[in-house]
Amino acid sequence: MPEKVETQELPFVVPPCNPCSSLRTRFANPLLEKYQALDWQAISFDIPREKLIILGLSVVGIAGLYVLVRRGNLTLPGLSPYLKARNPKDAGTPTPSKLGHCKFGFQDIFDVESVITGFGSYDWEQTHTAATQTAVAVDLLLKAGAVSTGKQTMDEFGLSMFGRNKRDGTTDNPVAPKHFSGGAACGSAVAVASNAVDFAIAVDTIGGVRVPAAFCGIFGYRASHGVISTVGIIPVSPSLDVVGVLSRDPYVLHHVVKVLLQQPELEWGSPTSLLVADDCFGLSTISSVRTADLLARAVSETLGRSLVRHVNLGTHLASNIPTLRNFLMEEERLLKQDTSRYTTYDGLRDAMLLILRGEFKEKHRKWFKEVDPELSPDVDVRVRFAMSPHLDGLHRMALKVKDETRAVMNELLLTDALLVIPSTPSLPPNRAARGKELEIFESRALSILSIATMAGCCQVTIPLGTVRGIPISVSLLARYGADIFLLESLIKLNPKLQLEVDILKQKKPSMKDDHIVARNSVNERDVPTKPKPVGQVSLEQGSREEANKGNTYLDDKENSQPKEKKQDVPESPRVYRM
């Protein structure tokens, strides 16, 4: 756990910055009013990052101040009474600390008593009243001894993937400044990656925690659906929303999740097998040698070589989710969208987004109709699709696809197996990327992210160093409800995994380049290599060669060969851009 550092008294300093906040509060006290700023967020500064951290002093109810301090606590005369007055009532005097006074922040989607929850939108904040109670997840962490630094900015309504909103602009990525920080929990990921907090909690609906964790090079955990309370959280899509945690340290991550789960202590064994989904890595422009193979070697040397098996997950899912084919046929008929060349993951993506679309509309249609808020362009497109006429029959089929996906994934991972998939389809896109390039990245990313979201299972994003200074990562999945098993497995494997990363770093640049096939972002040159939905392979078999035989698409008849595709154009944004 982080060491407690001696308190240092320093003057307030308000540096030039690019504020990204969703809280604005006026203070009655002149001392605070003088130094008022927006809540802390990604700030550009010239002082070495290892010597300074950006500390948001907002304690739950206070909108924060920009302060640069040396690592430690900050004390100021006359400030304590205002901080104490704004603390949530339920915080009380903590019991013997389970979290060692770790500093944490939380996405501006969690309620705090007497504070308006902004939901990433100025219009939302201006048209809603203060919450009457604190979210259960925040309250649990405070009672466990964690120290709140306040709320953190987010993409508008949790609907964007790139870490930007209308009011605050694009959040700076502290690890790769020329690249997006990821969303929707952009502020939470940046806070952790900048060492401003030890961990942060946020909501992951269709990747809101996993994507920014991958982009900022930190650990990101998505819980199994429903195992952590979402009481006191503004819903995006209730059947997909889960609480997630971001941290630089897997041990901190593990302790935080144990506090949030509120489950009795159970003894978990080691993984019985590691399933590498080779067809999923076909969706990624980062070589599996740099991601999956490193993890496979860590498992082999830690738990035994015989545990690693290469599988074709897409074909296994297609064979065991009977409603998926019917869903795609109905989608093509109703939405006039060609699904004949869709892979299994494309189908899961569209079903996931249709569920999101319907549930978001159900929860927020009235407010959008009454307020007509000003939105950033990409979120405006998503909201318009969500508010368009609803297709009840297709929505019911999507929910059935979700239920069948959960069943088949639980059966696959029932015997304490772990599944390895890429976290994202490429390195974080450059901030200069626009239009089609971002659409292609998003479409392919959502196909990968849909696996855990539709299965309702837990997933953890694991950082694996950088490629030319840009973070890369890999993800582990475990069955529904095996959250502690997943994180305990991570703790067992991570030391050897990071050693493998260090060994790769020490190789000559030419040798490293041979192992890396990565570009800064997905572009049109990447698209013709749409991953081949490979043939049926027994999951009891295990070689990579076997897992890559055959070419079977969802709509191919038995023994038929897929038709050659002249040009692979990104799917219509009608569905996947919501």
Beta strands, then each sheet from edge to edge (+ up, - down):
strand 1: 53-54
strand 2: 68-69
strand 3: 103-107
strand 4: 147-152
strand 5: 164-165
strand 6: 169-170
strand 7: 199-204
strand 8: 219-222
strand 9: 242-247
strand 10: 273-277
strand 11: 308-311
strand 12: 417-422
strand 13: 458-467
strand 14: 470-478
sheet 1: 1+ 2-
sheet 2: 4+ 3+ 7+ 9- 8+ 13- 14+ 12- 10- 11-
sheet 3: 5+ 6-
end
